[in-house]
Amino acid sequence: MQNSQKTAGAGQVFSGVLRRGAIEDMSGAVRQFFDLEAVQLEPGPFRCRIDFIAAGNTFLYHEHYPVRTHLTGELLSNRFGLALPVQGPSLKFAGEEMERSRLASAMTGEEMDVYAAGGLKQFVVLLDHARLLQLAEEAGLPAEVQRALRRGRETMPLVAKPQAVASFSQRLQHLLRLAAIGELQVDAARFEEWVYGQALSILDVKDLPAGRPPGAVLVRRAIEIADTPRGPVPVATLCRLLRVSPGTLESAFKTVTGVTPHTFFLRRRLNHARGVLLRGDPRACKVTDIATELGFSELGRFAVRYRQMFGETPSATLKRRRQTTVAVRGWRD
């Protein structure tokens, strides 16, 4: 996906497939679009596939990775993003269940919080935010819809028309299928116009949600407190600083991330360790130094937990390079 942004220009449409073998690699693959932290929350191999189409400043892609995941971050470069569900496990966005009448959305300047209990499988549409707002105004969309697209809105999930979402998703799936077999022949300007028009046409004004659930706010605050250079923060300390009971904190984490606070922060640190190991130079880095810096005092237990989580030893991760497969096709009008 990174390659498509660098090469796509006026009058050009690019498509391709990107594959990643580690969740940290996936975060890096979208770094020109997102400032993203992705945490693998269950043991097992991570296999990510992203099929994409890019035209001008419009990007759409289908992402699929099968393991339980928690993602936080922010869209970059004045973009607006919209996620459309694909048949499969539902996800929670900012602590709320998403489905065809309730869609996850985000804009630059907002903090995203995504929990995918059964892995993530969805279409994502990334648009230029200023252009989207201009088109919404020109189309005369209801004031409620326009407010839901502007900064300072009360909530990030959007209310949508289920049938329109299903139709849009089917069309996206068809376009990506054509791209996969090399038969996507589209006009870039018309393609962008169609994507913006579809994105605006699926929005509804009924039953607008009212703010971020308290559990999601509590989890976000706990993660912010835990991000300290002094090392891991005990759950009891988090409860004291947040002024909540252990039961309240555990309930919030199970609702938003699917696991207890202890499990979440342990697996988050294991993910951080994996990222450092993948970026490290095996000639200059030592597993023991990385583990100690991240607060793992018992190195033997760290190695066991790491292998249980990712299916390989920390030293094996350090020795191998990141593996990425990218195939990109392009057409000019």
N, C-alpha and C positions, 0 to 999 in steps of 0.2 A: 504493500500500500504506500509505503514511503516513496517508492520509485514512481508511482503514478503521479503524485503531486509534483515532483520535480520536472516531469516531462510533459504533463498535460498543458496545452496552451489553447489559444483561441482557435475555434474550428476543429478541435481534436477531441476524440473520445477514446479513453483507454479502459481496458478491462484486464483482469487477470486473477490469479489465485496465489495466496500467500499461506504457507504452512509453517508452524512453529512447534518446537518440541519441548518448550518449558514456558510456564506462565510468565516468567520475567522477560523472556524473549517477546512474548505477545505484547506486553506493555511497551517495550521498546519499538515494536513495529508500528505502533500508532502514536508515537511521541510527537509527531508534527501536528496531530489533531487533538491529543489529550495529554494533560499532565495527570498520569494515572498510576495508582497503586493497586495491583491485583494480588490477592492472597488465595492460594489453593487451600481449601479447608478439609479435604479428605485425601487419604493416601491413594496412590496410583499414578500411572503415567499420564502426562498431560499432552494432548494432541490437539492443536488449534488449527482450524482452517478458516480462511477469510476469502470469499469470492467478491470481487468489487468491480464497479464501473465508475469512472471519473470523467467529468466534462467541465472545463473551466474551474469554477470554484464550488462545483456541486459533486458530492461523493455519496454513493450508496453502496452498501455492502451487506453480505450475509455472513454472520459469524457463528461458528459452531465449535464449542469445546465441552466435553462431557462431564467434567468433574465439578463438584460443589465449589463455588467461587464467591468471593466478596470483593467488590471493586469500589474504590473511591477515587475522586479526582475532579478535574475541571476541563471543560472544552477550551481550546485556545483560539486566538485570532478572530474574535468577533463572529463566532459561528453559533448556529442554532441546530440542535440535534433532536431527532425524533426516532423512537424505537418502535417497531411493529412486531408483535409476537408471531412466531411460527409454531405450528403444531408440536407440542412437546411440553416439558415442565414449565410452569409459570415462574415468574420471578417477582421479587419484591424490590420496589424502588422507593427509597426514603421510608422504608418500613411498611409500604402499602402494596397489596397484591395488584399486579397489572394483568389486564386482559384486553380484548378487542374494543371495549368501550371505555377503557382507562389506560392511557398510553404514557410511558415514560418519556420525558423531554428534558432538555437542559440547554442552557445558553452560557456563553462565556461570562464568568463572574459568579456562577452558581456552583455549589459543591454537590457532586453526584454521590449517591450511595446505592449500590446495586447488590442484591443478594440472590444468587441463582442456586437454588437447593439441588436441582438435578442437572446442573450444567447450564450453559447459556446457548440458546439457539434463537436468533432474531435477525430481522432486517434493521439496519440503522441508516438513516438519511441525514446527511450533514449539509447544511445550507448557509449561505451568507445571511447573517442576521438582519443587517440593514435592508437588504433587498427583500427579504421575507416581510418585514414590517411595511415597506413601501407598497408591495403588492397586496398585502392584507387591507391597507387603507384604500388603495385604488379599487379593490373589489367591493368595497363597502361592507365588509364583514361586520357583524354585530360588535358593539363596544366591548362586550364581555369577552369575546374571542380575542380581540386586539389586546386587551389588558392581559390576557393569559400568555401573550407572546412577548410582553415587554419586561424589562428589568424592574425589579421591585414587586413582582407579582406575589401573591400570597402562597401559591403552591406550584410545584413543578409537574406533577402528573396532569395530563390533559384529558378532558372528556371528549370522546370521539364517537362517530357513527359506525357501529360494528360492520354493517354491510359494506360501507365505503372502505373501511380498513381491510376487509377480506379481499375486496376487488383490487385495491392497491397492492397488497401483498402478492396476490396471484400474478399480477402484471410484472412486478419486480422479479419474481421467481422465473417467469418466462424469459425476461431479458437476460438474466444471469445464465440461464440454460443455453440461450443462443450464444452468449459470449463464450461459454465453456467449449462449444464445438466450432468456434471461429466464424459464426454466421451473424454476428451483431453488426448491422449496417445502419447507423443512425446519424441524423443531423444533430450536431452538438447544441446549437441554439434551440432547436425544437425540443430536444431531449431535456435541457434545463428548464424550459418553459413548462413542459409537461410535469416534471418532478415538483416544481413549486406549486403548480395548480393542484396537483393531487394532494400535496401536503396540507394545503389550505382547505381543500374541499372535505376532508375527513373530520374536521373539527366541529364540535357541537357546543351548545351553551347550557345544556341541562345539567342540573345537580353538580355545579362546580364544587370541587373539593375545597376544604377549608383548612389549609395549613399542614405542616409537617407533624406526624404523630409523635407524642412525647417519647416513646421508646426509641425512635430513630435519633432524636435530639440527644438523649442520654448516651447512646452508643457513640455518637459523634464526639461528645464531650469527653467520654472515657478514652477514646483513641487519641484525642489531642493531649490529654494529660499523660498518657503512656509514652508519647513521643518525647522522651527526655534523654539527654546524653548520660544521665547517671545510671542507666540500665533499667531492667524490668521493674515495673511498679506492682507490688502485690495487690491482689483483688481487694483485700481488706482496706488498704490505703486508698484505693480508688473509691470505695464506698464512703469512706470518711470524707474525702475531698469533695465528692459529689453530693454528700449528705443524703444518701439513700441506703436502704437495707440491702444485704447480700441477695435476698430473694427478689427484690425489685430490679437490681442490676442483672441478675441471671435471667429473669423473665424478659427484659428488654433485649439482651443479647440473643436469646433463643428465638425471639420473634424476628429480629432484624438479620441475624447471621446464621441462625440454625444451630449454634453451638454455645456452650457456656463461655463466660469471660476467660476463664483459665485456658480452655482449649483454644479459643480464638487467638489470644495473645501468644501462646506457645507456637501455634502453627504460623502465625504472622512472623515471628522471629525466625522460624525455620525457613520461611520464604525469603526473608531478608538475607539470611545466610546464603541461600542458593543464588540469589542475585549477585552477591559479592563474589562468590566462587566462580560464577559464570563469567564475570568481568575480569577476574584476577589473572595475573601472569603466574603460571605454576613455577617459574624460575625465581620469582621474587616473593610470592605469598605463601603463607603456611596456614593450614587448616586450623591449627590450635590458636593462632593469633586472631583469626577471624571469629572463631567461636567465642573466645574470651571477650573480645571487644563487644560482641552482641549479647553478653550476659550469660553465656552457657559455662558455668563453672565446672561441671562434671563432664569432661570431654568424652568419656566412654559412653555415657548416656546420650549425649548429643549425637554421636555417630550412629547409635542404634535408632534413635528417633528419626534422624535424617533419612536413614536407609528405609525405614518403615514408611516414611512419607513419600519419598521420591523414587524408591526402587534402585538406588545406587548409593555408594559411599560418598562422603564429602570430597575425598581425594580424587575419586573418579570424575566428579563434576568439575573440579579445578583443572584437571588434565585435559578435558575436552573443550573444544571451541563451540560457541553457539552455532546451531545448525538452522539454516533458513532456506526454504525453497520458494522462489518467487518466479511466476510466469506472467509476463505483461504483453498484451496485444494493443495495437493502436490503429485508429482510422482517422483520416483527415477528410473534412467535407469536400 
